[in-house]
Amino acid sequence: MAAASAFAFSPATLTVKAGTKVTWSNTDPDAHTVTSKQGTGGPLRSGALTTNDTYSYTFTAPGTYPYYCTIHPFTTATVEVTP
């Protein structure tokens, strides 16, 4: 599980095996998104998550998946997916 809190994703880098479902939870009073960084072709595209909202995605392919919050672009993190 990953979380958005205090305008940061935690953990900043999450390492999981292919086939793992990751769920993000917004614990901030402000809305956040979980969105693949532009130009990466990544699959993450949540809507705005308000407090206690969640978003899940199952990573099927190994790779590095950088993401950010489109509302607060300085809020970034990465999912590392291993075979």
C-alpha positions in Angstrom: 0.0 0.0 0.0 1.1 3.5 -0.7 -0.2 6.7 0.8 -0.5 10.4 0.0 0.1 12.5 3.1 1.7 15.9 3.8 2.0 16.5 0.0 4.2 13.4 -0.4 3.8 9.8 -1.5 5.0 7.2 0.9 7.0 5.3 0.3 8.9 7.4 -2.3 9.9 4.1 -4.0 7.8 1.0 -3.7 9.3 -2.3 -5.0 6.8 -5.1 -5.8 6.7 -8.3 -7.9 4.8 -8.4 -11.2 1.2 -9.3 -10.5 1.0 -7.2 -7.4 -2.0 -5.0 -6.8 -1.0 -1.7 -5.3 -3.5 0.5 -3.5 -3.0 4.2 -2.8 -4.8 5.9 0.0 -5.1 9.6 0.4 -4.7 10.5 4.0 -4.3 14.3 3.3 -7.1 16.8 3.7 -6.3 18.0 0.1 -7.1 16.0 -3.0 -4.4 14.2 -4.9 -4.1 12.1 -8.1 -1.9 9.1 -8.9 -0.8 9.7 -12.5 2.0 8.3 -14.6 4.6 10.9 -15.5 4.1 12.3 -19.0 6.2 10.7 -21.7 6.5 7.4 -19.8 3.5 5.7 -21.4 2.6 4.5 -17.8 -0.7 3.1 -16.9 -1.6 5.1 -13.8 -4.5 7.5 -14.2 -6.6 8.1 -11.1 -9.2 10.8 -10.7 -8.9 13.3 -7.9 -8.8 11.3 -4.6 -10.3 13.2 -1.7 -9.5 12.3 1.9 -9.7 8.5 2.5 -10.3 7.7 -1.2 -8.3 4.9 -2.7 -7.0 4.0 -6.1 -5.7 0.5 -7.1 -3.7 -0.8 -10.0 -2.2 -4.3 -10.7 1.3 -4.2 -12.1 1.7 -7.0 -14.6 5.0 -6.1 -16.3 8.4 -5.6 -14.7 9.7 -2.0 -15.1 10.0 1.4 -13.4 6.8 3.4 -13.1 7.3 7.0 -12.1 4.2 8.9 -11.1 3.0 12.2 -9.7 0.0 14.2 -8.5 -1.4 16.4 -11.3 -2.8 18.8 -8.7 0.6 19.1 -6.9 3.2 18.2 -9.5 6.1 18.4 -6.9 4.5 15.3 -5.3 6.3 12.4 -7.0 7.2 8.7 -6.4 8.1 5.5 -8.2 6.9 1.9 -8.3 9.7 -0.6 -9.2 8.2 -3.9 -10.5 10.4 -7.0 -10.5 9.8 -10.3 -12.3 
